[in-house]
Amino acid sequence: EVDLLERTLSAGCAVQNLLLAATAQGYGSALTSGKGLKATAVRDLFGLGPGEHAVCFVSLGTPTRAPAPRARPEPEDFTRVLGR
């Protein structure tokens, strides 16, 4: 059996690759997660058993407008060089 952490990281990588591929093909994409994924109705809908977990919802489609620009932090705001 593959460790839960490794499976979770692999799922995250797969989702990121799906989002990047959709963007490269000109589609809009979004990832949604949160408490709703743990709801009994959602778990039942997807037939999840007691040790299984939904990771996220992925929405894909054709964008109707460009996303609004948003402020992004500078890399220096959240990174540092070890040893300095």
HUZI-V887443 format. One record per residue. N is the residue number from 1. RES is the residue in three letters. OMEGA is omega in degrees with one decimal (* if undefined). Layout:
N;RES;OMEGA
N;RES;OMEGA
//
This chain:
1;GLU;179.5
2;VAL;-178.9
3;ASP;-178.3
4;LEU;-179.9
5;LEU;179.1
6;GLU;177.9
7;ARG;-179.7
8;THR;177.5
9;LEU;178.7
10;SER;177.8
11;ALA;178.0
12;GLY;177.8
13;CYS;179.9
14;ALA;179.5
15;VAL;178.9
16;GLN;178.2
17;ASN;176.8
18;LEU;179.2
19;LEU;178.4
20;LEU;178.7
21;ALA;178.6
22;ALA;179.1
23;THR;179.8
24;ALA;179.7
25;GLN;177.0
26;GLY;178.8
27;TYR;171.6
28;GLY;179.5
29;SER;178.8
30;ALA;177.3
31;LEU;177.2
32;THR;176.7
33;SER;177.4
34;GLY;-175.1
35;LYS;-178.5
36;GLY;180.0
37;LEU;179.7
38;LYS;-177.9
39;ALA;-179.1
40;THR;-178.9
41;ALA;179.4
42;VAL;179.4
43;ARG;178.6
44;ASP;-179.1
45;LEU;-178.6
46;PHE;177.7
47;GLY;-178.9
48;LEU;179.4
49;GLY;-178.2
50;PRO;175.4
51;GLY;-178.5
52;GLU;-176.1
53;HIS;170.6
54;ALA;-177.6
55;VAL;-177.6
56;CYS;168.3
57;PHE;174.9
58;VAL;177.7
59;SER;178.7
60;LEU;177.9
61;GLY;179.1
62;THR;-179.0
63;PRO;178.0
64;THR;176.2
65;ARG;178.7
66;ALA;177.6
67;PRO;178.0
68;ALA;178.0
69;PRO;178.0
70;ARG;-179.3
71;ALA;178.6
72;ARG;178.8
73;PRO;174.0
74;GLU;179.3
75;PRO;-179.7
76;GLU;179.9
77;ASP;-176.5
78;PHE;176.9
79;THR;174.1
80;ARG;177.8
81;VAL;178.4
82;LEU;177.4
83;GLY;179.0
84;ARG;*
//
